[in-house]
Amino acid sequence: MNHTELADSITDALRPHGEGDVDVAALRAGTMSRVRAARRRRLVLAAAGTAAALTAGAMAVPRLLPGGGTTPTVAAPPSVSVNRATARAAALPVANVPGAAQRPDTVGTDRAVLHFDVDLAAFGGTGGWWRSGPGVERAEIWTGSGTRESTTEHTATVVLSPDLDQAKVGGLAAGGGPPNSPAPVAVTVAGRPGTIQQFPDGWTPGKVTWALWWQPVDGLWAVLTMETADAAAVVTAAATGVHLDRSQRCAVPIWVGAVPAGTEWNSCTTSMGPAGADGRSWQSGSVSFRGASGDSLILTYGNVTDWSAEGTKFVPNRTVNGRPAMWYTSGPGQQLAVPGTDGRNLFVNIKGEGVTEQDALALAEGATFSDDLVHLGTWPERAAG
């Protein structure tokens, strides 16, 4: 599934893209095949009732909560009614801070907040993946039902950053694109000047992808990449589908009370798909931590699985709060896998000499995970700290 593969061994994000201090060449150029080779992990956008395929005997883990952990509760959750015929990803909870239009200087400064929103319908999308990281915020939109049997396709990517180069990092527009790409063309987006460039085989061989960049407000750049044959559709989607007057929480059912020693909270990611029969729209998320020398710890939780630790390949050699776990090499780093059920698998990946297996175990054992995967408003406002 293009653009839904997990590439944490090189980057601190659950995507084949990166920004800031990410190794862009390793992430962007290869799309799915390269990500598979680098990480061999996939995101399973399955219905809420489908168990993730990472099992080793009877490993039912209804709650991945450490001993004595508590689950924050805001209010009694409302009843849920889902129309599967028209289902789109649920909206993230509102963050009570100004959006990028009012405060462009805040984009990429708070890992718990996304200072914009997108209208999935404007992009023909049904699900989205979100990331708030240092200096950059990103949304990726895909279409499909999100079940194992469906075909999900990447539709668009929206990136915001105060720096144009940062906004382009990991995208087709970085470095001007391939040598055979047509020259960029000037356009107007909602009354503001912009630039659009065509890439005949950008994401999919034989299909046209467009990259559009513009300044929606002074001091902020936006880059929209979209697969379509119509350049006008890209400009229209940018003008009507990207909302900078809204802020959202990077909502994940995860809370890390103590940031690992020698690191800082580096990013938050969350993935939302069409709601299942029980109303669950959230699929997976992660929180990453980075040391001064680039060492990283990435905790990933939800409907994710690693081919290297599936089925008979899962060989328990560790425990996490009494549960079977596996410690193994994954790409250029090492990883801890703790299998669960109902889309509740847990991974902690480390990279760098400054982080160890003990750091990964401590992070897995100390994190708290919400029992309620449906009602996003009951989750902690901040995933770390």
N, C-alpha and C positions, 0 to 999 in steps of 0.2 A: 504494500500500500504506500504509494509515493507520499512523502512529506508527513508520514505518521510513524516513521521508524524512530527508534531511540538511539541517540548517538552520544551518550554521556562519557564514553571513554576518552573522547577528545575534547568535548565541550561540557559545559555545566548545564546544558539545556536538553530537553527531551525531543530534540528535533534535528533534522539534517540541515540546520542553519546555525549561525552563530553571530555574535556581535561583540564588540569591545575586545577583550583579550582572548577571543576564541581563535583557534587555528582554522581560518576560513578555507584554505585550500583543501584541507582534509575533509571539510564538511560539505561544501556546496557543490563542488565539481561533479561528484559521482551520483547524486540522488540515491535511489533506493539500493542499487547494487553495491555502491561503495559503502553505504551505511551498514548494510548487512555484513560486508567483509570486515568492517572496522569494529562492529559491535554485536551483530547477530542477535539483536533484540528487537522485538516487535511490539507495537501497541495493539492490543486486542480490543477493538471497539465492539464489544459484545453486549447483548441485552443484559439487563440488570440481573436476571435470574440465572444466567449462564456462568458456571464456574470457570475461572481461568485455568488453563491447562498446565499447571505446574504442581504435580502431585507426587507423593512418595508414601504409599500406603494410606491409611486413614489419618489425614491431617486437617481436620476441620478446625478452623480458627475463627470463631464468630466474632471475637474482639481481639485486636492486636493492641492490647493495653498493658503497660508494665504494671507490676504489683503496686497497688496503692494509687494508680493513676486515676484521674477523674476526667469526665467528659463535660466540657462547658455546655450549658443550656441557656438559651436566651428566652425562649417562650415555647408554649405548647405548639407543636407544628400543625399547620392546617391540613385538612384532608386533601388528597391528591386525586385529580381526575385527568386522564390523558387521552387525547384524541390521536391515535397512532397515524391516521391518514394525513394529518397536517402537522405532525410533531416536528419541532425544531429544538435545538439546545436551549435549556433554561438560561435566563439572564443571570449574570453574576450579581451578588449583593451590591447595593449602592455604597460607595465610599463618600463620606460627608466631607469632601475636600473639593476645591475648585478643579475643573477640568483643564485640559491642555490649552483650550482657547483663552481662558482667564489667566492661567499661570503656566505658560510654556516652559518656564525655568524649572518646574518641578518634575518634568518627564524624566524618568529613569533615576529618580532620587530616593524613592521609597519602594522597597521590594514588596510591600503589602498592597500596593495600589497600582491600578492601571488608569491613567488619566485620559482615557478615551473609550469609545464603544464602537461597535460596527453593527449595521443592520444586515443580518444574515440573508434576508430576502433580497436585498439589493445586489448581492453577489451570487444569488442562486444557491446559497449554502444551507446546510442543516445542522452543522456542528462547528465547533471552534476550539482552537488551542491558544492559550494566552501565556505570555511571559513578561515579567517585570524584572529587568536586570540593570546593571550599572550603565547609565547613560542612554539606555534604549528600552523601548517597550514594543511588543510585537503581538499581532494576532494573525492566526492562520485559519482559513475557512475551508471546510470540505463539505462535500455533498454525499448523501447516502443515508441509509437507515441506521447504520452503526452496528448491525448484527453481523455475526460471523459469515453468514451466507450472502450478504450484500456486497456490492462493489462500491467502495468509497473512493472518491476522487478529490484531489486538491483543487480548489477553486481560485483562491486568492491569498495573498499575504499583504498585510499592512504593517509598516514599521514607522515608529516615531522616534526622533532624536533631535537634540539641538544642533548636532553636527551632521552634515550631509554625508560625509564619508562613513560615519558610524551607521547612519540609516541605510546606506547601501551595502554594508558589509554582509557577505553571505548571499547577496542577491545577484540577479543577472546583470544589473546595471553597474556593478562594481568593476572598475577598470575599463569601462566602456564596452564590456561584453566581448564575445568572440570576434575575430577579425572580419568575418563575413556579415556582421550585423549592420543593417542600414543605419545611417546617421540619425541622431536624435532630432526631433521636431518640436518646435515651440507650440504650446497649447495654453488654454486658459481654464483654470479650475475654480469655479465659483468666484469669478472675478479676479483671481490671483494668477500670476504667470507660472507656468509649469513647463516641463519637458517630458516628452514621451519617446520611447525607443522600442522598435520591433525586434523580436528574436524568433526567427522562423522555426527553430527547433529548440525552444527554450526549455520546457519541462518534458514535453512528449514529442518524440520524433514525428514529423509531419504536421504538427500543430503549432500555431502561432501563439507566442506569449508576449505580452507588452509590459514594460516597466515604465511607470510614471512617477516623477518626483516633483514636488512643489513645496512652497512655504505657505501652509494654510493660515498661519499668523506669523508675525515677525518673531524671529528667534527660535523657530521650530521648523524642522523638515519632516515631510512625510514621503514615504515611498510605497507605492502600490504596485504589486506584480500580479498579473491576472492572465489566465489562459483564455483567449477569445480571438475570433477573427476580426472583430470590430473595435477599432481604436476609440471610437466615440463612446462605446459602452464602458470602456475603462474610465474615461473622463467623467461620464455620468455617475458611475458607481462611486468614484472618489468624491464627487460633489454631494451626493445624496446618501451614501452608505457609511461614511466615516464621520462619527460624531465626537467632536472635541469639547463639547459643553457638558460632558458627563464623566464621572469617575466611578470606577468599580473596584471592589476588593479582589485581590488575587486569592480566591477562596479555595482552600483545601482542608480536608478533615484531619489535619496534622497540626501538632503543636510540639515544638522543640524548645523546652524551657531554658536550657543552657546551651548556648552556642559553643561548639567544640573549641577547646583552648587553642589559641594562636590563629584562629580564623575569624572571618566575619561573614554574616549572612550575605550571600552573593546574588541569589535569584530565587524567584518563585514561579512555578509553572502550574497550569491547571488545564484540563481537557474536558470539554462538555460535548455530549452528543444528544440525539433525540431521546426523549425519556422512554424508559421501558414500561412494562405493564404496571410496575409498582411505583412509577413516578420518578425513578432515578435517572438523572441526566448526567451527573458527574461521572467521569470515567477514570481519570488518573491525575496525579500531580507529583510535584517534587519540590524539595527545598535543597539548595546547594550552599556550601560554605567553602570559602577560599582563603588560603594562607598568603602571607606576604610574598612568598617565592613562587606562587602559582599552584601550590598543592591544593587538591580539592577533595571534598566529601560530598556526595550527592545521595540524598535519601529519596527514593522513589516508591510510591505507594498507589495501589489501585489495580485496574484491569490491565496489567502488564505482565509479560512473561519473557523469559530468556531461553532461546533455543538450546543454549549450552547447559541448561539446568532443568530441562523438561523430562517428564516421565522417568524412564530408567536412568537418565543421565543425572538425575538428582540423587546425590549420595550424601546423606547427612554426616557431617563431620564436626559440627558445632551445635550449640543450642542458644536460643535467644529467649530469655524469660521462660525457660522450660520447654520451648518449642523446637523441633528439629530444624536445623539450618545447614547451609552449605557455604563454605568459603572456597573460592576458586579464582583462577586467573581469567580476566575478561578484557580482551584487547590489550592496550598498554598498561592497564591498571589491574586491580583486584576487586573482587566483589563478594558480598554476602547476600545470599538469597534465603528468604523465609517464606515458604509457600503458605497460602491460605485458601479460602473458598469465597464464593460470591464476589469475585473481583477484588480481593483484598490481599494480593501478594505484596511483599515488601522486599526492596533491594537497597543495599547501601554500597555504592561504588567509591573507591578511593584511587587517587592518582598522585604520585609524587613521593619523594623520600621523607617529607615532613609529616606524613600521616600514616597510620599503621592499622593493622587488624584490630587492635584494641580500641582505637578510635571509632572504627566502624561498628564494633560490637556495642560500645557505649552509646553511640548515637541511636542504634536500633533499639536497645533496651530502655533508653531514657525517653524516647519520643512517646507521645500520647496520640491515639487515633480515635476519632469519633465513631460511635456506633451507628449514627444516623447518616447514611450516605445520600439521602434524598433532600433534606431541608437545609440548604446552604446557610441560611440565616442563623442556624444554631452553632455554626463552627466558630472557632476563635477568629477575632478580627485580624490577628497577625499570626503567621505560622511559626515564627521564631522570635526569641527574645522576650 
